[in-house]
Amino acid sequence: MTDQIVYEKGKFMILPFDLKYSNSYLIGTFLFLGLAIVPLFLVKPVLAQSLEPLNLRDMNMTISGEFTFASVGDLMIRRPASQLADADVQAALQLISEADLSFGNMEGELGNLREFEGPLNGFMGTHEVAADLKVMGFDMVNRAQNHLLDSEVAGMLSTNNLLDAAGIVHAGSGRNLEEASAPEFLELPQGRVALVGMHAPIFPEHRRLAATAQEGNLGGRAGLNMLNYSETILVTEEQFASLKQVRDQFQEYRSNYDNPRPLVSNESANSLRFPASSSGRDDPMYRIAAAGELPGTIDYTLNSRDVSRILRSIRNARQYADYVVATAHIHQSQSVLEQQHLSTMPPAFYVDLAHQAIDTGADIFVGHGVQTLRGIEIYRGKPIFYGLGEFFRESLWDLPAVLGMVDADQTSGRYQFSRNFGNSTQSLESIVAISHYDEGELMEVRLYPTELGSDGPDSRLGIPRLAKYDKAREILERVQRLSQEFGTNIDIDGSVGIIRVN
C-alpha cells in the first residue's frame, strides 16, 4: 500500500496511492477492528497532492580502491574453448580472467544434447560451455536476447540452470516477468554487484519472447525482460502525400473481399498507417509513416510501461548494490537504409535509454545486438558501450555429429557468415573493453581489439583471438571515428585504445 513509482517525461515521479482504494482499505481496517464509524474526514486527500520528482539516493558507486570491469558483446559459443593452446586465443581470454568482474551477453541456449528433450533449434551449445565460461573468467551474463526461446522454455531453463551450477549470475530472463525484470546480484570481495538485462525485439513475432506477470492464479509466462516500441518511418512531405494517395486507392478495392481488413481508426492527421502484410493484424503489421526532416530514418516510441519497469529495476539495484551494470540487447538501426545487423549508429531512443539508465543509478551501460562495433560515450563520467560486437560466434559444425547426422545435413559456418554479411569482416571483429576505477571514479577505459579467425581454418572460425597490429589499428580507428559522434576521444597506443577520463 505504497505510492507508485512511474516514469513520465524523462523522470521518475511518485504517483499517490489511489484515494478510492485507500478509503476502502481504511474502512475495511476499522471494521475489522470492530469500529462501526470511520472518521473519513481524517483521511488525507492524497489525490490532491501534486506529483513530486522522486529524490533518488546517492548515485555514486561505492566500491573503494582499484577495480576493473571487463565487458564484451555476444557469447555465441557452442563448445569449450578455454583449453586451446593458441597464444592469441589465450591472450584474449586472459583479459577476461584478470579483471575483477567480467561480463558478456549469453546468446543462444545450452544443454546436454544427448539428453535434452526440448526442440533443438537455432543456437544451441553443449552443456560443458557454462562451466567453461566460468573457467575463462566470466562472472555475469545477460539472458535477455532474441535467441532465448530458440529451444523453447526447456532451452531457457536448461541454460539458466547450467549457468547457476557454474556460478555465473544471469539477468533478463525468468519464469515470469517479475523474475525476468529483477536485478540479479553477485557478491565480490570489493562489494555487491547488480545486473539488469533487457531486450528490444527485432521483429513483431519476437514479442512472443516477452515474459508476462503473475496475475492471480495465473503463473505468468516464461520469457525475457522486453522493451517494446512502435516505429514511424519518416518521409518527405511529397512522399507522404504520395503514400497517402496510394493507401487510399487501396481502400477502393475493399469491396472485392468478403472480409476486408478494418479501416485504420487511430490515425493522426500527420501520420499514415500503411498495410505491410496479409496477416490481417492491424498492429504492428501496419507500417506507420510521417513527414520528417530526414527521410528514411525511423522514429521509435518506447512503451512507457516497459521503460518504467526497467528503470525501476535499475533504481532498486542501485539501492542494494555497490556497482550496477545495465545491459541491453538491441539491433535497431536509425534508418531503413542500413543493414540492421551491421548498423553502426545507435538510434536516438537507444542513446536516451542509456542516459536514463545512468541517471537512474547504473554505473555502466553495456550494449550488444548488432554484429558490428558501435561508438562509445562517457556520460556523466560513466561509460556507455553502444555495441561491442561478437566476442564468440561459433558455427554449428559439431552439432550434426552429436546428433548422428552426416556432413551433407549441415551448412558450413563460413557460408553462413558470407550469406548473412557478404564480404564484410566487421561482423568478425570485436573489442574487450576494460573499465578501470579508483575510489569509485572511472579513470580510463582500455580497448583491446579481437577478431574471430576470418583467415584461419573453419574449425577455429568464431573463436576470439587478439587482433594483430594492422587489424587492431583498423578496428580501433573505426571505433575512434564512431565515438567522436559522442564527444569521446580515443588515443591509440600500439594495438590498444585508451579513453582517459580522470
N, C-alpha and C positions, 0 to 999 in steps of 0.2 A: 504494500500500500504506500508506494513511494512515488515521487514525481517522476515523469518520464523524461528521458534524455532523447532529444530528436536533433536531426541535422537539418538546418534550414538556412539558406542564403549564406553558405560558406562558413557557418559556425555552429557549434553546439548550443542548444537552448534547453531551458528547463520548461517542460510542459506540465502545468499544475495538475494534480490529481483531480479527476472529474468530480464536480460538486454533487451531481445526482448520485453517483456511485458512493461518494464519501458520506453523504447523508444517510443512504441506505445502510451503509456499513455501521454508522453510529447508532442508527435506530436498532439494528439487529443486536448490537453490543449491549445497549441499555436494556432491551427486552430480555436478553439473556441473563442480565444481572438482576432481573426482577423489577425493573423500574418501569412504571406504566407511562410516565410522561417524559418526553425528551425535550430539553431546552434547546430547540433548534436555533434560537436567536444567538446561541453561543457558538454555533458552527461557523468557522471562518469562511467568508465568501471567497474561496480560492480562485474561482473563475475571474474574479475582478482583478487578480494580480496580473501585472504586465509580465511578459516573457523576459527573463533576465539571462544574459550570457552566463554560461557555466564557467565559474572560475576554476580552472584546472590547477592541480598541484604542481610542484616543481617538475619541469620537463627535462632536466638535465640527467644524463646517465650518471650512475653512482658507483661505477667501478673505479677503484683507485689504482694508482701505479700504471705500469705499461700493460697494454692489452692489444692483441691483434685479432682481426676477424677476416678470414678468407672466404670469398664468395665466388661462385661460378654459376653458369647458366644450367642448361638441361643436362640431366644424367640419363641418357637413353642407353643404358648399359644392360647387356644380356648375359654376360658370363664374367667370372672373376678376372681381374687384371692386375691386382697388386703384386702378383708373383713374378711378373715379367721382368727379365734382367735388362731390358733395353734401357740404356742410361738416360735417354731423353724422356722416356716414359716415367722413370723413377724421379727425374728432376722435377717434372710437373707434379707428381703425386707428393713429393717432399714439401712443396709449398702448402699443400693441404694439411699434412700431418704436423708441420711445425707451428701452425697457427694455434692460438689459444682456443679459437672457435672457428669451425668450418661449416659452410652451408652450400647446398645445391638444390636444384629442382628435380625431384624424382619423377621422371616422365615414364609412363607406362606401368606395367604390373610385374610382380614376381610370384613364382610358385614352383612347387615340385612338379615338373612337367610329366612325371610318370604317375603321379597320384592325383593331380588337380582334376576336379570333377566339373569345373565350370567350362565355358566355351573358350577355346584358345584363339583369340583374335588380336590383331594389332601388334603392339609392342609388349612382348612377354619375355621376361628374363628368368633364368634359373634361380632357385631358392638360395643358392650359395652367395648370390650377389649382395644381399643385405649385410651379411657378416663381413664380406669383402670391403664394402663401403666403409664399415667401421674400422677395418684394418688400414684403409687409406687415410683415415682421419676425419671422416665426415661425422658431424655431431647432430645436425639438424637438416631436415629436408622439407620442401613444400610438396603437398599432395594435391593441391587444387589445380588441375590441368586437364586438358581436353581428352587425354587417353585414360582417364581414371577408371572408366567403366568399359574399356575395350573387352575385358573378360567378365563383364557384368559385376554385380555386387560381390560375387565369390572372389573375383580377382582383386577387388579393392581390399576386402577383408584379409585375404591371404597376404597381400603386400604389407598392409599395416601391421599384421601380427608378426611377420618376419622382421620388420623394422623394430618393433617393440622388443623382440627377442634379442636383436643385435645391439640394443641400447641406443638407437637413433631416434631422436624426437622428431615427430612429424605433425604438421598442422595443415588445415584446409580441407579435410575430408572427415566423414564420420557416418554413423548410423542414422543421424538426423541432423537438422540444421544447427541445433544447439552445439553438438559435438564439432561439426564442420567449421563453425564460425568462431569457436572459442580459442583463445590463445593457449598455446602449449608451452610448458616451462622446462628448462634444463638447469640443473644445479652444477655450477662450476666452482672451483676454488676461489675465483675472483668475485663470485656473486651469482645471482639468479638471472637467467636469460629467458626472454619470451619470444615466441614466434607466432605471427598471424599471417595466414595464407589466403589468397583469393584468386579468382579467375573470371575473365570476361569472355563469354562464348564466342567462337569464331562464326559459326553458322546457326541459324534458328533451331535446327534439330539438336544442337548441343545443349539447349536449355533443359533438356531432359536429365542432364547430369546434375542439376541443382538438387541439393538436399532440401527437404521440407521439414517444417517444425512439427513437434509433437502437439497434437490438439486433442484434448480429452482422452478417449480410449484409443485414438489412432497414434501409432508409434512414430510417425514421420517416415520419410523416405530417405534411404541412404544416398549419399552423393557428396557434392563439394560446396564450398562457400562461394556462391555465384554473385557476380556483379553484372546485373542485366542492364540493358541500354536500348535506346532506339536511335536510329540514324537517319539523317536527311542529307541527300546529295545536293550540293549547291550547283546551280547553273546560272547562265546569264538571263537577263530579263527576256531577251528574244527567244532563247531556248525554252524558257519557262512557258511562254505563250504558245510555242510550237508543240511542246509536250502536252499542254492542256488541250490543244486542238485535237491532237491525235487521241488522247484519252477519251475526250468527249465523243469523238467519232466512233470509238469502240462501242460506246453505250447504245448507239443507234441500232446495233445488231443484237441487242439483248433479247428482243422478241423472238429470235430464231430458236431459242432454247427453252425447254420446259422448266428448267430450274436455274435461271440466271444468277450469277453472283450478285449479292446485295450491293446496292449503291453505297458509296462511302458517305457516312453520316457525320464524321467528326473532322472534316477537312476545314482548315482555316483559309482565309482569303489569300494569304501569301504562301501557301504550301499546296502541294499536289500529291495525291496518293495514286500510284500507278500499279496496276496488277503485274506481278512478276512471275507467276506460275499458274498451273492449272489445279492447284491443291484445293482451291475453294476457301482457303483461310484468309480472312481479312488482314490479320496481323500475326506475324510480321511479314507475310508473303507479299503484301503490298509494299512497294518501294516508295519512299517519300522524297519529293524534290522541292526545292525552294530557291528563289533568286538570291544570289550572294555575290560577294566581291571576287572570289577566286573559284571559277568553275572547275568542277571535278573533285573538289575537296569534300570531305564528309564531316557533317556537324553531328556530334554524338551528344545524346542526352542520357545521363545515367539515372538509373532507378533510385529515387531518393531514399526509399526504404532500405535498399541494399547498402547504399552509402552510409546511412545512419548506423546500421548494424555493424558494418566493418569498422567504422571509426570508433564506435563504442567499444568494440573488442580491443582496439589498439589502446584506447584510454584505460580500459581495465588492466591491460598488460602493463601499462606504464605504472599503475599504482602498486603492482606487486612484483615488479622486476627491476633489476639494476641496468639492464640493457635490452632494448626492444628492437626486434627485426620485423619489418613489414615487407611482404613479398607478394608479387602479382605475376600471373602468367597471362600475358596479353599479346595477341597477334595483330591487333587492329592497326591499320595504316591511316595516314592523314588524307590520302587521295585514292580515288578509284583507279587512277592511272599507275599506281605502284603494285608490284608483286607483293602480295600480303605477307608472305613468309620472308621476304627479303627487304622489307620496308625499313629504311634507316632513320626516318624521322618519326618520333613518337607523336601521336595525335594530341591535340590540346587537352582533351579530357584526362589523358594519362598523366600529363605534367601537373594538372590541377589535383588529381588524385594523390600523386606522390607528395605534393606540397601539403595537402590536407593531412596526410598520414604523419608527416614530420610535425606539423603544427599541433596535432593531437597527442603526440608523445613518442613517435618512433624515433630511434636513434639512427636508423639507416633504412633505405628503401632499395630492395633488390628486385629488378625486373628481368623477365625472361619470356620466351614465347617465340619471337621471330628467330629464324635460323641465320641470323647475322648479328653484327655488333651495332649498337646504337651509342649515342653520346652519354657523357657523364656530367652531372650537375652537383655542385656543392651549394646546398640551400640551407641558410641559417647555420652554417658550419657543419652540416651533416651531408653525407654522400647519398646521391641518388643514381643508381645504375639503371638506365632505361632499357638495356638489352645486353646481356653478357654472352650471347651466342650459345653454342652447344659444346659442353666440355667432353661429354661422351656422346657418340651417335653410332652405335654398332649396328651392323646389318644382322639379319636373322639367319646367317649361313649355317649355324649349328642346330637350329630348331628342327628342320625336317629330319635330320639324322636321329635326334632323340625320339621323334615320333615314328621312326621306321619308314620314312619317306625316301624317295630316291632323288638324285640331283635334278632330274627333269621337272620335279614338282616345285622347285623354288626359283625365285628371281634373284639374280646377283645383286649384292649391295651396291656395287659400283653403278650398275644400270639404274637402280632406284635413285641414286644421287643425281645422275645425269638427267633422268626423266623429270625429277622434281625441280632441279635448279639449273638445268642447262650446263653450260661450260663454266659457270661461276664457281670459284673455290671459296667464296665468302662464307658459305654455309659450313665449311670445314675449318673455320678459323674462330678462335675464341680468346678470352683472356682470363687469367686468375687475378682477381682484384684483392689486394691485401690492405685493409684499412688499419692504420697504426694510431693508437690512442695513448695519451699520457695524462693521468689525473682527470679522466673524463672528457678531455678535449681531443678532437681529431687533429692530428699533427700532419699526416700525409697519407696519400693512397698510392700504392705501388702497383703497377700493371705489368703482368708477365704474359706475353702472347703465347698461345699454344695453337697447334694445328693437328688435324686428325688423320694424317698419313695419306694425303692425296696422291703422293708419288711412291707409295710403298705397296707391299703385297696386299691382296684383298683380305687376308687373314688378320691384318692389323688395321684395316680401314675402320675409322671411328673411335680409335683409342688415342687419348691425348698424349702429346709429347711437347716439350718446349720447342718453340719455333726457332729455326736457325736465324742467324743475324739478319740477312736480307729480308726474309719473310717477316721476321719480328718487326723490323723497321716499317715495312709496308703496312702491317696491321696497326701499329701504333700511330703512324701518320694519318691513317683513316679515322681512328678514334679521336685523335687530336683535332682533326678538322670538324668532326661531328660534335665534339664537346665545346668548340668555340661558340656554337649557337647558344650555349647556356652560360657563356662568360667564364668557362673553365679553361685554364691554361695547363697544358701537359708538357713537361720537359721530357725529352728523350735522352736517356743516358745509356749508350750502348744498345742493349736489347730490352731495356726496362723503361716504362713510362712512369713519371713521378708527378703527382699533383700535390703541391706544397700548400698547406692550409694555415698552419701556425708554426 
